[in-house]
Amino acid sequence: MLVQRMEKVAEKKAIAVEIKAVVFEVVNGLTDEYDCCLLGPQIKYKLPEFKAIADEKKANCGH
């Protein structure tokens, strides 16, 4: 799974991170808790909706 691979790489590089995979519907409640959110290619079409959520919370959303 992608999360596990990302955690292994972070551990090897001694980077303290929390990596979590969630369904898109709960993103709105999580954007305050995290510094970075990644959208997978399978939900690329939701990017405008995600940007709107980030803009409401004054978060930086790039791609």
Secondary structure, DSSP 4 states (H G I P E B T S, - for coil): -HHHHHHHHHHHTT---------GGGHHHHTTT-S-----GGGGGGHHHHHHHHHHTT-----
